[in-house]
Amino acid sequence: MGEYTSQELISIFAMQGFAGISLFSVLLLMALGLAIIFGQMGVINMAHGEFMAVGAYTTYILSVACEEYVPGFLPYYFVFAIIASFIVAGFLGYLAEYALIRHLYKRPLDTLLATWGLSLIMQQAFRSIFGAREVSPILPDWIIGAYHATETIDIPINGLFVLGLTVVITLGVYLLMFKSNWGLRVRAITQNRIMSGAVGINTKMVDRLTFALGCGIAGVAGAAFTTIASTGPTTGSAYIVDTFMVVVFGGAASLFGTIASAFTIAQAQSILEFFISGSIAKVITLLTIVVILMMRPEGLFSIKVRK
């Protein structure tokens, strides 16, 4: 860092920090869905990244359809694409839980292998339908460009949009989980599944809807992802490891821990990647997390539940 002046370092950290906000937003949206599923159901969903890809491809399809049939709607389609991504990914998640996951509860290794197989099937489906090349939707003009904060600092508009979307989704998840009757049922099942069933809660339906909700949020993450990168058949698998790191590091079932963990990991990787290679940055980040988890195995913020 000695070759940079203090002013240049401030600009570098600011620019990389804003670049890390986009990664933070995608990781947080992915981790929110995964934390909800893992926290309540104990399911390690290895196909979670592919549900993110479903959202990204849904956005791409709507972009192509809009360009061909209603080009005048292009400036507005992206908002509807986010909603469609949530619905499509959530519906596929509902089907996956009904057809596969519900038969494997209390069998974590079998669930892990089954969802890993599901991820491979979905990747091949993406490759067969969309081809092996990466694709990108046509983004509206209002989401492209940057805000010039100073002469040396540019703030990407797409990053601000994705951050705003993440704030809305996170607030919605908080209200749903802690301020609604359905969230009360979810938390009751998390603490004591047998007693929840005994008092009349339909645990199977809550599980199914929870899995669908987690996958739907991953679909929204996919729509947000299209603003920062292109999408390919293996795009989701590239983010699943980082997403698991966020959930484990923050503490399973802890909303605040998930937010703090996603922000820490995203900013660390973004800033380190400027000074060293991306692979070394990931290694340093992972080693740091491992060391912290050795001291706090339950994660940064854990929720105590009755066993």
C-alpha positions in Angstrom: 0.0 0.0 0.0 3.0 2.3 0.3 2.8 3.2 -3.4 -0.6 5.0 -2.8 -1.1 8.3 -1.3 -3.5 8.7 1.6 -6.1 10.4 -0.7 -5.8 7.5 -3.2 -6.2 5.0 -0.5 -9.4 6.7 0.8 -10.8 6.7 -2.8 -9.8 3.0 -3.3 -11.5 1.9 -0.1 -14.5 3.9 -0.9 -14.8 2.6 -4.4 -14.2 -1.0 -3.4 -16.6 -0.6 -0.5 -19.4 0.5 -2.9 -18.5 -2.3 -5.2 -18.7 -4.7 -2.2 -22.3 -3.4 -1.5 -23.5 -5.2 -4.6 -21.9 -8.5 -3.6 -23.2 -7.9 0.0 -26.7 -7.5 -1.3 -26.7 -10.6 -3.4 -25.0 -12.7 -0.6 -27.5 -11.4 1.9 -30.5 -12.2 -0.2 -29.2 -15.7 -0.9 -28.3 -16.2 2.8 -31.7 -15.0 4.0 -33.4 -17.8 2.1 -30.8 -20.4 3.1 -30.9 -19.3 6.8 -34.7 -19.6 6.9 -34.6 -23.1 5.4 -31.7 -24.3 7.4 -32.8 -22.7 10.6 -36.3 -24.2 10.6 -35.9 -27.4 8.7 -32.3 -28.3 9.2 -32.0 -28.9 5.4 -28.7 -28.2 3.7 -30.0 -27.1 0.3 -27.1 -27.5 -2.1 -29.4 -26.5 -5.0 -30.0 -23.0 -3.5 -27.6 -21.4 -6.0 -29.6 -22.9 -8.8 -32.8 -21.2 -7.5 -30.9 -18.0 -7.7 -30.1 -18.8 -11.4 -33.8 -19.5 -11.9 -34.5 -15.9 -10.9 -31.7 -14.6 -13.2 -32.9 -16.6 -16.2 -36.5 -15.5 -15.5 -35.3 -11.9 -15.7 -33.5 -12.6 -19.0 -36.6 -14.3 -20.5 -38.8 -11.3 -19.6 -36.1 -9.0 -21.0 -36.1 -10.8 -24.4 -39.9 -11.1 -24.5 -40.3 -7.4 -23.7 -37.7 -6.3 -26.3 -39.4 -8.4 -29.0 -43.1 -7.8 -28.3 -43.4 -4.6 -26.2 -40.2 -2.6 -26.5 -41.9 0.5 -25.0 -42.2 -1.4 -21.7 -38.4 -2.0 -21.4 -37.8 0.9 -18.9 -40.4 -0.7 -16.5 -40.1 -4.4 -17.0 -37.3 -5.0 -14.4 -39.6 -4.3 -11.4 -42.1 -6.9 -12.7 -39.1 -9.3 -13.4 -38.2 -9.2 -9.7 -41.7 -10.2 -8.7 -41.8 -12.9 -11.4 -38.4 -14.3 -10.3 -39.7 -14.6 -6.7 -42.9 -16.4 -7.9 -41.2 -18.8 -10.3 -38.3 -19.7 -8.0 -40.7 -20.1 -5.1 -43.1 -22.3 -7.1 -40.2 -24.6 -8.1 -39.0 -24.7 -4.5 -42.5 -25.7 -3.4 -42.5 -28.5 -6.0 -39.0 -29.6 -4.9 -40.0 -29.8 -1.3 -43.2 -31.8 -2.1 -41.5 -34.2 -4.5 -38.1 -34.7 -2.8 -37.3 -32.9 0.4 -40.3 -34.0 2.5 -39.2 -37.7 2.2 -35.7 -37.0 3.6 -36.3 -35.1 6.8 -34.0 -36.1 9.7 -31.6 -37.6 7.2 -29.2 -34.7 6.7 -26.6 -36.5 4.6 -29.3 -37.9 2.3 -30.8 -34.4 1.9 -27.4 -33.0 1.1 -26.8 -35.6 -1.6 -30.3 -35.3 -3.0 -30.2 -31.5 -3.3 -26.7 -31.7 -4.8 -28.2 -34.1 -7.4 -31.0 -31.6 -7.9 -28.5 -28.8 -8.5 -26.8 -30.9 -11.2 -30.1 -31.6 -12.9 -31.0 -27.9 -12.9 -27.7 -27.0 -14.3 -28.1 -29.4 -17.2 -31.6 -28.0 -17.7 -30.2 -24.5 -17.9 -27.6 -25.7 -20.4 -30.1 -27.5 -22.6 -32.6 -24.6 -22.6 -30.3 -21.5 -22.7 -27.1 -23.0 -23.9 -23.6 -23.0 -22.3 -22.9 -19.4 -22.9 -23.6 -16.7 -20.3 -26.5 -14.4 -21.0 -27.5 -10.9 -19.8 -30.8 -9.1 -19.8 -31.3 -5.6 -21.2 -31.2 -3.4 -18.2 -33.3 -0.2 -18.1 -31.3 3.1 -18.5 -32.2 4.3 -15.1 -30.2 1.4 -13.5 -27.1 2.0 -15.6 -24.3 4.5 -14.8 -22.8 6.0 -11.7 -23.2 8.9 -9.4 -20.1 11.1 -9.2 -19.7 11.8 -5.5 -16.3 13.3 -6.0 -13.7 13.6 -8.7 -12.2 10.2 -7.7 -15.3 8.4 -6.3 -18.1 7.0 -8.5 -21.0 5.3 -6.9 -22.6 2.7 -9.2 -26.4 3.2 -9.5 -27.1 -0.5 -9.9 -25.4 -1.1 -6.6 -27.6 1.5 -4.9 -30.7 -0.1 -6.5 -29.7 -3.6 -5.4 -29.0 -2.3 -1.9 -32.4 -0.7 -1.7 -34.1 -3.9 -2.9 -32.2 -5.8 -0.3 -33.3 -3.5 2.5 -36.9 -3.9 1.4 -36.7 -7.7 1.3 -34.8 -7.9 4.6 -37.4 -5.7 6.3 -40.2 -7.8 4.8 -38.6 -11.0 6.1 -38.2 -9.4 9.5 -41.9 -8.4 9.6 -43.0 -11.8 8.3 -40.9 -13.8 10.8 -41.4 -11.7 13.9 -44.6 -9.7 13.4 -47.0 -12.2 11.8 -48.9 -15.3 12.9 -47.1 -17.3 10.2 -43.7 -16.2 11.6 -44.9 -17.2 15.0 -45.6 -20.7 13.7 -42.2 -20.9 12.0 -40.4 -19.9 15.2 -42.5 -22.4 17.3 -41.5 -25.2 14.9 -37.8 -24.1 15.1 -37.9 -24.4 18.9 -40.0 -27.5 19.3 -41.5 -29.3 16.3 -43.3 -32.0 18.3 -45.1 -29.6 20.6 -45.9 -27.3 17.7 -47.7 -30.2 15.9 -49.4 -31.2 19.2 -51.1 -27.7 19.5 -52.4 -27.9 15.9 -49.8 -26.3 13.7 -49.6 -28.0 10.3 -45.8 -28.4 10.4 -45.7 -30.1 6.9 -47.4 -27.2 5.2 -45.3 -24.6 7.1 -42.1 -26.5 6.0 -43.3 -26.5 2.4 -44.1 -22.8 2.4 -40.9 -22.0 4.2 -38.8 -23.8 1.6 -40.8 -22.0 -1.1 -40.1 -18.7 0.6 -36.4 -19.4 0.9 -36.2 -20.3 -2.8 -38.3 -17.3 -3.8 -35.9 -15.0 -2.0 -33.0 -16.7 -3.9 -34.9 -15.9 -7.1 -35.0 -12.3 -6.1 -31.2 -12.5 -5.5 -30.9 -13.9 -9.1 -32.8 -10.9 -10.5 -30.5 -8.5 -8.5 -27.5 -10.5 -9.7 -28.3 -9.7 -13.4 -27.4 -6.0 -12.7 -23.8 -6.8 -11.8 -22.9 -9.9 -13.9 -24.0 -12.3 -16.6 -25.7 -15.6 -15.9 -24.6 -19.1 -17.0 -25.6 -22.7 -16.1 -23.1 -22.8 -13.2 -23.5 -19.3 -11.9 -25.5 -20.4 -8.9 -22.9 -23.0 -7.8 -20.2 -20.3 -7.8 -22.1 -18.5 -5.0 -23.3 -21.4 -2.8 -20.1 -21.7 -0.8 -20.0 -18.0 0.0 -23.7 -18.2 1.0 -23.0 -21.1 3.4 -20.1 -19.2 4.9 -22.5 -16.2 5.5 -25.1 -18.5 7.3 -22.6 -20.4 9.4 -20.4 -17.4 10.3 -23.4 -15.3 11.2 -25.2 -18.0 13.2 -28.0 -20.1 11.8 -31.5 -18.6 12.3 -30.1 -15.2 13.3 -31.3 -12.4 11.0 -28.9 -9.8 12.4 -26.1 -12.3 12.3 -26.8 -13.0 8.6 -26.7 -9.3 7.8 -23.5 -8.7 9.7 -21.8 -11.8 8.3 -22.8 -11.0 4.7 -21.5 -7.4 5.0 -18.2 -8.5 6.6 -17.5 -11.2 4.0 -18.5 -9.0 1.0 -16.4 -6.0 2.1 -13.4 -8.1 3.0 -13.4 -9.9 -0.4 -14.0 -6.7 -2.4 -11.2 -4.7 -0.7 -8.7 -7.6 -0.7 -9.3 -8.4 -4.4 -8.0 -4.9 -5.3 -4.6 -5.5 -3.7 -4.2 -9.2 -4.3 -5.8 -11.9 -6.6 -9.4 -13.0 -6.1 -8.5 -16.6 -5.2 -6.0 -15.5 -2.5 -8.6 -13.0 -1.2 -11.1 -15.9 -0.8 -8.5 -18.0 1.0 -7.6 -15.3 3.4 -11.3 -14.6 4.1 -12.0 -18.3 4.6 -9.1 -18.8 6.9 -10.2 -15.8 9.0 -13.7 -17.2 9.3 -12.4 -20.7 10.3 -10.3 -19.1 13.1 -13.2 -17.1 14.4 -15.5 -20.2 14.2 -12.9 -22.2 16.2 -13.4 -19.6 19.0 -17.2 -19.2 18.5 -18.5 -22.4 16.9 -22.1 -21.2 17.1 -21.3 -18.2 14.9 -21.2 -14.4 15.5 -24.9 -14.3 16.7 -26.7 -17.4 17.6 -30.2 -18.0 18.8 -30.7 -20.4 21.7 -33.4 -23.0 21.1 -34.7 -25.9 23.2 -33.5 -29.3 22.1 
